Amino acid sequence: MKLSLPIAALIVFSAASTVGLGELPFCSDTDSGIAETSRGVCSSTSLNFSDRCSGHFLLEGYCKKDSSCGFKAIDCNRFCKGQNSGQAGICDNGACACSASPLPACSDSDNGMEPFSSGICSVTRNGKTENFGDRCISQNFLLERGCSRGSDFCQARFLNCDSECKKADRNSLGLCTSNACSCAPSQKGPKIVISEVYYDPPDETDEFVELFVENASMLLNVSGWKITDFDNNNITLPFISGLGKSDYIVIYTGNGTNDTDASDGKAAIYRRRGSGIWTNTGDEVGLYDREGKIHDFMRYEEGNGDPVLANWPSSDNGPAAPEGESVQLNGTDMDSGVNWISALPSPGGPIIFKTLYDDFSGNSLNLTKWNESTDFAFTDMHGINTTEGAYHNSQIETVSPGTTTFLTMNRLIQATERLEFDIKYVSGEGNNIFYYYFNGIAPQHLFNCSNCGTIGFWNTNGSIGTDFGIYHFKIEFYQTGVYWQIRKPDSTLFIANFTNSPILIAPYSVKFITATGHNGLVHFDYDNFTIVRL
């Protein structure tokens, strides 16, 4: 179940809640700990947490042994049934409330967690019925609804249709269609496609064409296969060993040392030419096997006057890319320019999408790409630093105690995408910190983890790093979880992995926070944002 908590509910920055470095930690709870039927507020040196409701769950704050505030999720239905047999429980105004009304009745039209049929789970409570339908979350994942074991509410599970189909039929692949899993026969034999063309680099000898090999056995032999521009430039592939399930073969125009072992996922072939092959203003690319049968075809920028082959539509001019970017296959239909995009070159790897929105080199923040806000009047520098080419966030005077700035992406991050960026910790003194939220939740608060990616110094609590320098974040987003890695200025790594969370569910909103205390001076620069498709 997804628990959606507002940011302000988890952490409140104010002059009253910040303390000096010399003060001892303290914690108090107005309802004296875990008290399910009363609403309280847990207060510590750096956090105020008010008991609150999320559906029929109560998020109950309490003081931990280390004098910090924690919270516990309590199912009010279960609590009330345990306290008063047969009574229903709801969460109301930050506390569990038990009712003598009949327990909710639940029914499911597809009789439980059935992945291969679309159903509706219905709950009737106090004469009112709520319906929750199964639905596809992505191409492969199904959100399946079914009655709880006690048949008093609808619970949800995320099912991987590919996994469900393999359970039912090992020769099937799974997709989510029409709000249910459907299975199709698995592909037989290898599939080799043109996956990337870098035709207009600053140095023309840096050109390359990339092939993607899928479902291959280690015995697949591409020796004798040809790539052509149909203008007497024919490239014959040598024998490449180790081709497997998903490997890349990159054919470069310029100089380099051939790598014909694909057991590490990629191979490289160099033509050692001093001039380019692929026409910058448009060309065709064809892939033939050793018997002369065409396996794949694409063209870019209207082509170069050669015939359109295979299943490529004659009216489809193909993709285009500016100098310094390549065209890359980004879809299931090989024979359409719609499924190609321009992006940063990524030879031998997945697509690297362009620098997110901009690289902060303009004169002002692009508000169609980013949302900037503060919780107090921010009198010091924040915004684009054109000299550094970064988003600059600093408080250089203590005239705005407890100031917090928020920088939010106006783009949801999808499952199987990786976000990378740099945070440069330039200077700081006293209470100051950088951290981030996924879907409105700060991981260090959600998981009671004081070392989950914060940078800087807040009261006496340590964080992921207090050294000045560049921290490089690499965050991978999955359907029901987040994995991240942070490279610190001394090159050591911090790694955290939270999966199967009831709250961390794709797609993800991402917000970055810079906060200062009553004596906090701080300077962080945000830069080099990219999104990579895994």
N, C-alpha and C positions, 0 to 999 in steps of 0.2 A: 504494500500500500504506500502510495506516495504521500509524504507529510510535507506540506508546503508551509514554510515558516518565513515570515517577513524578516528582513535584515535587522530592522530596528529592534525586533523582539529578542534577537540573540545577543546583540552587543550594543550598548549605549555609551557613547563617548560624550562626556560632559565634564564641566569643571568639578562637579560634585563627585564623580566616579574615578577621577585620576588622583594618584597620591605620589608623594615624593619617593625617591629611591631608598631613603633611609627608613621608611615606615615598614612595620611588620605586616605580613599578610593577615587578613581577617575575613571571616565569612559569617553571615547571619541569614536566617530564613524565617520569615514572619509566621509561617504555619508549622514551624519546628520540624522540618524534615519531610519525609514522604507521607503526606496526608491527603488521601484521595478525595475526600469530600469537602476540603476547604481550599480556597485560593490564596496563594502566598507569593512573596517576592524573595528570591535569593539574591543577596548582595555580597560581592567580594571586592577585592582591591581593584579589579579591572573590569567587572562585569555585573550588570543587573539583569536577572532573568525572572520574568513573571510567568507563573503557571498559565497555560493556555490550552485551547482545544484545537484538534485537527480531526474533523469528522467525529467519530465516537471514541477517539484516542485522546487521552490527557497527557500533555507533556509537563511533567512535574519536576520542578527545580528543587535542589537540596544541596546542603553543604557537604563536600567531600573531605576526606581526612587531611588533604593537603591545603585546606582552607580556600579551595576554589569551588565555584558553582558547577555542578553537573546537572543533567536532567535524565529522567527515565520516562519512557513511553508506556502508558498504562491503558489497557483495553477496558473501558468502562463497562462494556457488556459483561466481560468475564469477571470483573471485580464485583459487580452487583449480583451476578448469579451465585458467586461464592459467598457473599455476605447475606443475601436474601434469596433463597431458592425460588426460582420461577420468575423473579423480577428482571425487567429489562434495564439496561444502563445506557445513559447518554452522557456526553460531556457538555456542560453548560457553564459559561463564564469562568473557565479555568478550574473546574472541579467536576468530579463524577456525581451524577444525580441518578438515584435509583427510583424506578416507577413500578407501581403494582399493575400497570397495564400488561396485557399479554406480550410475550416475547415476539419479536419480528418473525414473520414467516417468509421463507426463501424458496424460490423455485427456479429451475434452469431449463430452458426449452431443449438444450442438447445434452441434458443429463450429466453435467459435470465437466471436468477438464478434457473435453473432446476436441482434439486439434483439427479434425477433418470435416467438421460441420459448423456452420455459423449459428450461434444461439444468443438468447437474451436471458440474462439473469435478473430476476425481479424480487424485490423485498417489499413486503407490506408491513408498515408500522403505523399503529394508531389510525387505521383506515386509509392511509395514504400509501400509494405504491410508487416505487422508484425502479426504473429499468436501466440496466447496464448491458450494452451489447458487446459481443466480441468484435475486435477490429484489428486490421493490419497496421502495425507501427512502421514497418519498412518492407522492403522486398522479401526479406527472409523471416521477419519476426512477427508473431501473432500475440496480441494481448488477449488472453483467454479468461473469461469470467466463469465463476462457478460458486455454488453455495459453500459456505464454511462447514466444517465438520459438525458444528452445532446447528446448522441450517438457520442462522439468525442474521447473516449478512453475506453480501457478495464479495468474494475475495478475487484477486487477480494474480495471474501468473504470466510471465513472458516466455513463450515457447519458440524455440528455433525450429522453423519448419524443415530445414535440411536435416536436423537431428531426428525430428519426429518421423520423417519419411525413411530415413535409414533404419530406424527401429522396425518400421513396418515392412520395408522392402529394401534390402541392401543395395539394390541396383537402381535406386531412385534418388533424384535430387528434389529438394523441396523449395516451394515458393509460397508466399502468402498472397492469395487472391480471393476477392469477394469475402473478406473477413474470415477466412479459414485457410488451413494449409492444403496445398495441392501438390501432388507428386508427379514427376515426369521421369522417363527413362534417362539414366545417366548417359552422358556423352561417351561414345566409343571411339577410341583412337585419339591421337594427339590433335591439337588445334594450334596452328601457327599463324599469327596475324602481324601485320604492320601496326605497331603501337605508338611510334613517335618519329617525327621527321624534323630535324633541326637544319633548316635550309638557308637561313640568313643570319649567321653569326657575325660578330664584328671582324673576325678572321675567318675567311672562307674555308680554310683547311680544318677548322673545328667542326665542320658539318658532320652529321651522323644520321643514320636510319636505325631505329630500334625494332627488333622483332620480339614478340611475346610468345612463349611456348607454354601451352597448358595441356595437362593430362598426358604428358609424355612418359614413356618408360625409359629406363637408363640405356636401352638398346636403340633408341631413336637415332637415325643417321641422317643428318641434313647435308652431308657431303654432296656436292654437285648441284645443290639448290642455287638459284640465281635471283638477284635483285637487279632491276633495270630501270632506267629513266626513259626507255624506248628511243633514245637518241645515241645509240652505240656505246653507252656506258653500262656495261654488264659486270656485275660483281658476283663471282662464284664463291660459295661458302666452302670452307674446308671441313674435315671431320671434327665435330665438337663432342667431347665426352661428357657424361654426367648429366644430360638433360633430364629433368624430372617434371614435377607437377606444375610448377609455375616459375619459369626461368626466363631470363632476358639474353638476347644476343644483340650486341651493338656493333654496327659497321661504320667505322670512322673514315673520313676522307683523307685525313692527314697522317702524321707519323706517330708511331708508338710500337709497343711490343705486343704481339698477339697473345691472347689468353684463350686457349681452346678447351679449358676445363670448366664446365658449368656446374660442378658439384656444389659450389658456393652460391649458386643462384644466378650467376651471370657469366657471360663470355664476351670477349672483345676482339674484333678483327680490324686491322688498319690497312688502308689502301696505299699509304705513303705517297700521296700525290701533293704537288705544290700548288694546285689550283682546285677550285670547287667543281663539283659535279652537278648539284641540284640548283636549278635556275631560281633566282630570288623572286622573280616576278610571276612564277607559276610553273608547275611541272606535274608529271605523273610518276607514280611509284608502283612497280609490279613485282610480285613474288611468285616464282615458278619452281616446281619441284624438278628433280633430275630427269623425269620423263617429258618435261616441257608442258606440264599442266599448270595453269594459273591457279594459285591458292588464295591470293589476296591482291586487291588493287585499291588505290586511293589517289586522289589528286588534290592539289591545293592551289588557291588563288586562280581558279579557272583553267588550270593546266597549261600545257605548252603546245597545244594543237594536235596531240596524239589522240587516237581513238579511246573512247571510254569503254572499259572492259568489265568482265565479271558482272556483278549485280549493281554496280554503281550507276545511279540515274544520270542520263545524259544532261539533264537540266541542273544537276547539283554541281556547283562550282567548287565545292570543298572549302575547308577552313583556311584561315589566314592568320599570320602571326607577325608582330612587329620585330624589328631587328633586336636580337638578343633573347628572343623567346622561340619556343618550338611549338608545333602542333602535336597534340597528343590525343589518343583514343580515350574517350571518357564515356563509355556506354556499351550496351550489349550488341548494338547493330553496327557491324563493321562497314556496311555499305551505305553510309550516309554521313554527309558533312556535319549534320546536326549533332552527331555523337563525337565530334572532335572539338577540342578547346585549345586556346593558346595559353601557355604557362611557362614557368621557368624550366629550362632544360633539366631533365632527370635521367641521363643515360644509365641503363642497368638498374632502374628502380621505379617505384610508383610515382604518380604525378605529384609534383610540388606546385601547389597553386601560387599565384603571384603574391608578392608582399601584400599583406592584408590591407586593402583599401589604399593606403599610401605609406610612405616611409617617414612620415612626419617631417618632410623637408619643405613643406609649404609655409606660408605666412600665418595661417590660422588652422585650427582644428576643423576637419571636414565633418560637419554635424550630420551629414547623411550617412556617415560611416561610424561615428562615435557619438556617445552622449556623455557630456561632462556635467557634474553637479557637485555641490558642496553642502555640508550641513550647517556651516556658519559662514559669515562673510570672510572670504579668503583675501587678505590684503596683500599677500606676497605673490611671488611668481608662480604661475601655472599656465600651461598651454604649450605652444610650439616654440622650441628653441631652434631658430634657423641656423645658428652657428654650429650646434651639435647635431642637428638633423634628428631630433628626438622630442618626445613629449616630456616637458620639463615640469617638475612638481616640487616646489620647495617652500618652506616657511623659514625665513631668515630673521624674523623678529618674533618675540613672544607676545604679540599684541592680539592674537586670536587663539586663546587657549582651547584645547580640545578640538581643533579644526580637523575635519575629515573631508577628503576629496574623493570623488567616485568617477572612474572612467569605465564606461560600459560599451561593449561591442554591440552595434546594431546589426548583428548577425548571429543566428543560432548555430552552434557547433553540432554537427550531425555525428551519429555513431560511425565508427571506423574513420574518423578524422583525427589528425594530430595537430595541436597548436604549439608553435614554438615562438619564443620571444626572449628578449634580454631585459633585465632590470639592472641598471647601473646605480649602485649605492654610492653616491658621490660624497656625502657628508651627513652627519647627524650628531645630535647631542641631547641627552635627556630622554624623554618619552617620545618615541617615534617608531613607526612600523609600516611595512608594506605587506599586504596579503590579498586574498582573492576569494570570490564566491562562485560556486557552481549551483545553478538553479536556486539562487537566493540563500545558499547555505555556505558558511565558511567551514571548510573541512576540520580545522582545528577545534571548532566548537561542536560540530556534529559528532565527531568521534572522540571528544575529550582528549584530543592530541595536541600537546603544546609545541610539537615540532613538525607540523604538517605544511611547511612551505612559507612561513612568515620570514621576513627579512627586516633587520633593524633591532631596536631594543624597546621594550614596553615594560615599565616598572622594573621588577627584578626577574621577570620571566625570560628565560633563554629562548632562542628561536633558531630557525634553520641556519642563520648566519648573521653575525654582527660585524664582519670584516667589510671594509670598503672594497669596491670593485664590481665586476660584471657577474651576475648570476644568470645562467642560461636555463630557461624552463623548456621542458619537452613534455607535453601533457597529451595523453592518448585517451580518447573518449569512446566508450563502448555502449552497447544498448542499456546495460544495467550496471555501470561502474566506470571508474576513472582510474587511470594509472599515470603517475607522473615521476619525472626524474629532474633533478636540479643539479647542474654543475656549478660548483662554487668558484670563487676567484682563485682558490688554491688548487683547482681541478679535481677535488674530491667530489663524490656524488652522493646525493640524498635521493632515496627511492621510496615511494609509497604506493600502495595498491589497494583500492577499495572497490570490491565488486559485489554484486547481488544486493545492493543497498536498496531499501524501499524508497529512498528519496532521490538517489542519483540515477535518473532515467533519461535517456535521449528523447528529444534534442536538448542541448544544454545552453543556458544563458551564462555569460561570463562577465564578471564585474571585478575591477581592480580597485583596491582601496589604499590610500595613504593617510595615516592618522598621526596626530601629534598630541602630546599631553600638555599639561599646563606650563611645562618648562621645556618643551620639545622643539628643537630646531632640526629640520630634515630637508634632504635634497635627494630625490630619485629621478632617473631618466628612464622612460619606457622606449624601446626601439626594436627594430628588426622582427616584426610580426610576420609569420608565414603560417599557412594551413597546408598540411600534407594529407593526401588521401592514403590510408593504410592499404 
